[in-house]
Amino acid sequence: MDSIKSKIKRRLQTFIELDVNGLRTHILSVFLQVQKTTIDELHQQITSKFEISRSAVASMVGYIYSKLGILRSYKESYKTPIVYSLKEEYADLLRTELESKNIQLSGI
C-alpha cells in the first residue's frame, strides 16, 4: 500500500510543479475545501479567478481522477451529472504537498 501512496505522491508533485498559472493548484485546493462537486459547480468556482472553458475543467478533473487517482466519482442515475470527491486517505497528502509549495488554502 505504501508503494501506491509513494507513486501517487510523486505524480502529484510533478502535477503541481508543472503548474504555470496556478490553475492546477487552485483546482486541487477546491477539492480540499468541498466535500463533493460536479464539473459545472467546479467551473463556476474557478471562473471567478481564471478564464477557462468548462471542457478544460472537465479535462483537468478527468486527468486528476485517472492519472493521479486521488478522486472518487459516482453517478446517482443516468440523468444526473458525475459527482467527484477527494478520497479521504489522500487529503493529508494533498494538503501537505500544497502547503510545501506555499499555496494559501484558506480564502478559496
Stockholm file with secondary structure:
# STOCKHOLM 1.0

chainA/1-108         MDSIKSKIKRRLQTFIELDVNGLRTHILSVFLQVQKTTIDELHQQITSKFEISRSAVASMVGYIYSKLGILRSYKESYKTPIVYSLKEEYADLLRTELESKNIQLSGI
#=GR chainA/1-108 SS CHHHHHHHHHHHHHHHHTCSSSHHHHHHHHHHHCSCBCHHHHHHHHHTTSCCCHHHHHHHHHHIIIIICCEEEECSSTTSCCEEEECGGGHHHHHHHHHHTTCCCSCC
#=GC SS_cons         CHHHHHHHHHHHHHHHHTCSSSHHHHHHHHHHHCSCBCHHHHHHHHHTTSCCCHHHHHHHHHHIIIIICCEEEECSSTTSCCEEEECGGGHHHHHHHHHHTTCCCSCC
//
